[in-house]
Amino acid sequence: MLHVSWAGGLVAVFIAGTMATTLWWMLHPPTSFVQRLAAQAEHQLERLVGSVIVVFSAGIESAHMMALAAKLAHGGRSDLFAIYVIDVPFTLPPDAIMVDEERSALDALGAAEAIAMHSGVNFRSDIIKTRNTSQAVLELAKREKANLIVLGSYREGKYTGAPLGSDIEEIAANAKCDVLIGVEGKHGTLLTDESQAGAGAS
């Protein structure tokens, strides 16, 4: 007949507990710093893409950013809202008909819609006439409770002056949400929509 003392029983329980703990640790190793950082970035992305506004204007060229914006909004998690802002000079009434500018707006938003539809995201667009582009964008982002404003900029060398226009700088400085600014590279294709790139090559 086997007799186990209290001391022996406690030792046995301790050993069994230690083995169980070690086995659990081996099956559930602690996450590394990189893994925790990646998980945090994924969580931030899910929070970020609740509402995305892509801005176009005569001084804000965002066509090359549309593919990226559509990918961020992919899966129905986001509404993608593209706007073209027409800056109306004080020499004209606020609702003046500006044929060339409105044609440019329709072309830009039409291309934006094609990219959005190809990516299967919820898409809206609008043309906004204003005296102040940056202020109009900031007010719209506030009304829409946007989580992200996407802005494109001209590659340095396409025009004289600073790489980022004053409207872009003002939006980035005063927006209550995140702002993503993309400057088109000379040979970059990362932000190019693949379907349109293939169509352009053919």
BADRENDREN-59925 format. One record per residue (C-alpha): residue in three letters; residue number from 1; x negated, y negated, z. Coordinates in pm, whole numbers. Example, Ala and Ser with C-alpha at 12.3 -4.5 7.8 and 13.67 -1.06 7.14 Angstrom:
# BADRENDREN-59925
r	k	east	north	up
Ala	1	-1230	450	780 .
Ser	2	-1367	106	714 .
***
This chain:
# BADRENDREN-59925
r	k	east	north	up
Met	1	0	0	0 .
Leu	2	-138	-339	-105 .
His	3	-155	-607	161 .
Val	4	-204	-972	54 .
Ser	5	-302	-1229	311 .
Trp	6	-171	-1583	312 .
Ala	7	-514	-1709	213 .
Gly	8	-535	-1464	-75 .
Gly	9	-188	-1561	-196 .
Leu	10	-278	-1930	-194 .
Val	11	-595	-1862	-389 .
Ala	12	-401	-1657	-643 .
Val	13	-143	-1935	-685 .
Phe	14	-421	-2192	-721 .
Ile	15	-597	-1988	-988 .
Ala	16	-273	-1927	-1177 .
Gly	17	-187	-2298	-1163 .
Thr	18	-532	-2394	-1285 .
Met	19	-512	-2151	-1576 .
Ala	20	-164	-2276	-1669 .
Thr	21	-281	-2638	-1656 .
Thr	22	-586	-2560	-1868 .
Leu	23	-375	-2372	-2124 .
Trp	24	-123	-2660	-2146 .
Trp	25	-408	-2910	-2191 .
Met	26	-556	-2698	-2471 .
Leu	27	-220	-2685	-2649 .
His	28	-147	-3055	-2586 .
Pro	29	-479	-3239	-2614 .
Pro	30	-471	-3611	-2528 .
Thr	31	-424	-3839	-2824 .
Ser	32	-732	-4022	-2941 .
Phe	33	-760	-4398	-2957 .
Val	34	-718	-4385	-3336 .
Gln	35	-403	-4173	-3305 .
Arg	36	-254	-4411	-3051 .
Leu	37	-343	-4705	-3275 .
Ala	38	-181	-4538	-3576 .
Ala	39	136	-4460	-3378 .
Gln	40	152	-4819	-3258 .
Ala	41	104	-4950	-3613 .
Glu	42	384	-4722	-3739 .
His	43	614	-4847	-3463 .
Gln	44	528	-5207	-3548 .
Leu	45	599	-5139	-3917 .
Glu	46	943	-4999	-3836 .
Arg	47	1017	-5312	-3634 .
Leu	48	866	-5533	-3900 .
Val	49	1067	-5424	-4200 .
Gly	50	1413	-5502	-4070 .
Ser	51	1445	-5791	-4313 .
Val	52	1196	-5902	-4579 .
Ile	53	1207	-6232	-4771 .
Val	54	993	-6270	-5082 .
Val	55	942	-6631	-5189 .
Phe	56	891	-6763	-5540 .
Ser	57	852	-7121	-5656 .
Ala	58	650	-7322	-5906 .
Gly	59	362	-7320	-5656 .
Ile	60	417	-6978	-5497 .
Glu	61	347	-6691	-5735 .
Ser	62	471	-6372	-5568 .
Ala	63	524	-6139	-5864 .
His	64	221	-5925	-5772 .
Met	65	355	-5891	-5415 .
Met	66	693	-5750	-5512 .
Ala	67	577	-5389	-5544 .
Leu	68	429	-5402	-5194 .
Ala	69	740	-5569	-5052 .
Ala	70	958	-5302	-5214 .
Lys	71	743	-5025	-5066 .
Leu	72	774	-5182	-4721 .
Ala	73	1150	-5191	-4760 .
His	74	1174	-4842	-4914 .
Gly	75	1412	-4593	-4760 .
Gly	76	1696	-4831	-4684 .
Arg	77	1539	-4953	-4361 .
Ser	78	1523	-5307	-4494 .
Asp	79	1710	-5557	-4702 .
Leu	80	1482	-5717	-4959 .
Phe	81	1577	-6079	-5024 .
Ala	82	1399	-6258	-5309 .
Ile	83	1442	-6633	-5341 .
Tyr	84	1322	-6883	-5596 .
Val	85	1290	-7234	-5456 .
Ile	86	1321	-7526	-5697 .
Asp	87	1172	-7848	-5564 .
Val	88	1403	-8130	-5680 .
Pro	89	1229	-8470	-5704 .
Phe	90	1388	-8769	-5534 .
Thr	91	1439	-8928	-5875 .
Leu	92	1712	-8671	-5941 .
Pro	93	2030	-8582	-5748 .
Pro	94	1996	-8280	-5513 .
Asp	95	2208	-8057	-5739 .
Ala	96	2054	-8175	-6066 .
Ile	97	2046	-7930	-6355 .
Met	98	1682	-7845	-6426 .
Val	99	1688	-7615	-6728 .
Asp	100	1322	-7513	-6744 .
Glu	101	1293	-7454	-6370 .
Glu	102	1617	-7255	-6356 .
Arg	103	1505	-7040	-6649 .
Ser	104	1177	-6968	-6468 .
Ala	105	1376	-6879	-6156 .
Leu	106	1599	-6635	-6343 .
Asp	107	1299	-6470	-6509 .
Ala	108	1114	-6430	-6178 .
Leu	109	1416	-6295	-5990 .
Gly	110	1508	-6064	-6277 .
Ala	111	1163	-5905	-6267 .
Ala	112	1184	-5884	-5887 .
Glu	113	1519	-5706	-5909 .
Ala	114	1380	-5454	-6160 .
Ile	115	1099	-5361	-5919 .
Ala	116	1339	-5341	-5623 .
Met	117	1586	-5122	-5810 .
His	118	1305	-4891	-5922 .
Ser	119	1211	-4847	-5555 .
Gly	120	1571	-4788	-5448 .
Val	121	1595	-5066	-5189 .
Asn	122	1881	-5296	-5096 .
Phe	123	1818	-5617	-5289 .
Arg	124	1956	-5969	-5290 .
Ser	125	1836	-6281	-5467 .
Asp	126	1917	-6651	-5472 .
Ile	127	1803	-6977	-5626 .
Ile	128	1761	-7261	-5378 .
Lys	129	1729	-7627	-5473 .
Thr	130	1567	-7848	-5215 .
Arg	131	1357	-8156	-5155 .
Asn	132	1112	-7961	-4939 .
Thr	133	1016	-7604	-5031 .
Ser	134	848	-7503	-4706 .
Gln	135	1128	-7642	-4490 .
Ala	136	1390	-7461	-4698 .
Val	137	1205	-7130	-4659 .
Leu	138	1164	-7175	-4283 .
Glu	139	1533	-7259	-4237 .
Leu	140	1639	-6962	-4448 .
Ala	141	1414	-6724	-4254 .
Lys	142	1567	-6849	-3931 .
Arg	143	1924	-6804	-4059 .
Glu	144	1848	-6458	-4194 .
Lys	145	1659	-6359	-3877 .
Ala	146	1382	-6238	-4104 .
Asn	147	1104	-6021	-3965 .
Leu	148	867	-6083	-4254 .
Ile	149	809	-6351	-4518 .
Val	150	607	-6239	-4821 .
Leu	151	421	-6505	-5018 .
Gly	152	195	-6477	-5318 .
Ser	153	-74	-6723	-5414 .
Tyr	154	-269	-6800	-5728 .
Arg	155	-610	-6650	-5771 .
Glu	156	-874	-6916	-5720 .
Gly	157	-979	-7044	-6059 .
Lys	158	-631	-7046	-6215 .
Tyr	159	-589	-7401	-6098 .
Thr	160	-792	-7671	-5929 .
Gly	161	-755	-7719	-5557 .
Ala	162	-736	-7505	-5245 .
Pro	163	-665	-7129	-5285 .
Leu	164	-348	-7172	-5077 .
Gly	165	-103	-7450	-5152 .
Ser	166	34	-7683	-4886 .
Asp	167	376	-7512	-4888 .
Ile	168	218	-7174	-4813 .
Glu	169	6	-7318	-4533 .
Glu	170	305	-7491	-4376 .
Ile	171	521	-7178	-4390 .
Ala	172	244	-6966	-4237 .
Ala	173	183	-7222	-3962 .
Asn	174	546	-7273	-3860 .
Ala	175	730	-6947	-3931 .
Lys	176	887	-6773	-3630 .
Cys	177	822	-6433	-3789 .
Asp	178	527	-6256	-3951 .
Val	179	398	-6395	-4281 .
Leu	180	218	-6183	-4541 .
Ile	181	15	-6379	-4799 .
Gly	182	-136	-6206	-5101 .
Val	183	-391	-6368	-5331 .
Glu	184	-404	-6192	-5665 .
Gly	185	-743	-6043	-5742 .
Lys	186	-906	-6084	-6080 .
His	187	-892	-5711	-6157 .
Gly	188	-678	-5583	-5870 .
Thr	189	-401	-5331	-5936 .
Leu	190	-313	-5230	-5579 .
Leu	191	0	-5446	-5565 .
Thr	192	109	-5379	-5923 .
Asp	193	426	-5183	-5986 .
Glu	194	315	-4865	-6165 .
Ser	195	614	-4847	-6398 .
Gln	196	568	-5204	-6518 .
Ala	197	193	-5160	-6547 .
Gly	198	249	-4859	-6771 .
Ala	199	503	-5050	-6981 .
Gly	200	260	-5339	-7019 .
Ala	201	-17	-5109	-7134 .
Ser	202	204	-4942	-7396 .
***
